[in-house]
Each structure stands twice: as C-alpha cells, then as structure tokens.
Amino acid sequence: MHDDAPNIVYSGESQSFVVDGYRFDIQIYRGEDEAEWLLEVVDSAGASHVWEDRFRSDKDARHAALNALEDVGAEAFMRGDEQGDVVPFHK
C-alpha cells in the first residue's frame, strides 16, 4: 500500500502570540517538494484564516500575518474585516 499523502514541512517561523488579549497561532507550512509557503492563522475562537497567496519565504508569510493583525486589530481580524485575499474557515 502506498501513502500518497505529501510530506508537510512546518516552518520555524510558526508561532503563537497574543494581540489585544486574544491568542493567535501562525502556522506556516509547505509541501516537501514545493518551494513556496502557505500561511494560516488560527484565532482564539478556533477559526482558521488561510491566505490564498503563497509566499517565497516563511519570513514573508509571518510578516504578512503580523501586518494583517496590526493593520485591523484582533477583533476585526476575527470578524473577517481584514483586507486582502484571506479566506476564513471555521473548524
């Protein structure tokens, strides 16, 4: 039996932090054979906000997440008020 699931590489730039009293988890990852990184931010309510764009570096991805939270604030981010191509998915 073959396991066709891709191996996922998680970045050391992934981190948890608190903004305005709310916890956020930045998750940065890519497929083992892929060059570009994916970005997902899970908010304190458990909603997953996934960027449609891919990033050249894991540092660029982390920077995009931090900028989005800084620009709109924690509560607006969780409501989905952020600008850009972020697609919120709820667990």
N, C-alpha and C positions, 0 to 999 in steps of 0.2 A: 504494500500500500504506500502511495506517495502522498506526502504532505505538501500540497501546492500553496499553502499559505506563505506569504512573503515574510521574511525576517524583518522585524522593525528595529530601527536604531533610534534610541532616545538620546537627545542632546543633554549635555551637562548644563546647558543654559536654561533648562526647565527649572521652574522654581515655584514656591508658594509665597504669597505675601498678602498683606492687609492694606486695603485702601478704604478710607472713611469708615473704618470699623468692620468692613466686610472682607472675608478671605477669598482669594482668587488663586487658582492653580494654573500656571502657564505650562502647557505641555507642547514641546517641540519635538517632532519626530520625522523620519523619512524611511522609505523602503531601503533595504540593504544595497540594492543596485541603483538607487536613484541619487541624483546629485542635489536636488532641491528639497527644502524643508517645508513641512506642514506646520501650521500653528493652530492650536486650540486653547481656549481659555475657559475653564470651568469656574462658574461663580459660586457664591456661598449657598445659593438655592439649588445647586446641582445642575443648572442649565449649562450646556456646552455650546460655546460660541466658536465656530470654525471659520477661518478665513478661506476664501476661495482661491486667493493668490498663493503661489508657492514662493519661497524665499531662497535667495542664493546662499545665504549663510544663516546659521542658527542665531547668531547675534542680531542679524537684521530682523528675524522673526520676533525675538524677545523685545527688541526696540519698538516694533510695531504694536505689540500688545501693551507695553507700558505707555506709549504715546496715546493709544486709544483710551485707556483708563484715565490718564492725566487730562486729556482734552475734554472729556464729557463727565467725568466723575463716576463713582462706583454705582450709584443708584440708576443713573441714566444708562450706563453700560448694561446693567442687568435688565432694564426695560427694553433694550434694543434701540436706544436713541443714537447709538454710535454711527458715525458716517463711514462710508466705505463699503466694501463687499464682504461683510461678515454675515454669516448665516447662523442664527441661533437654533440649536437643537436641544430639546428638553429630554432628560432621561426618564 
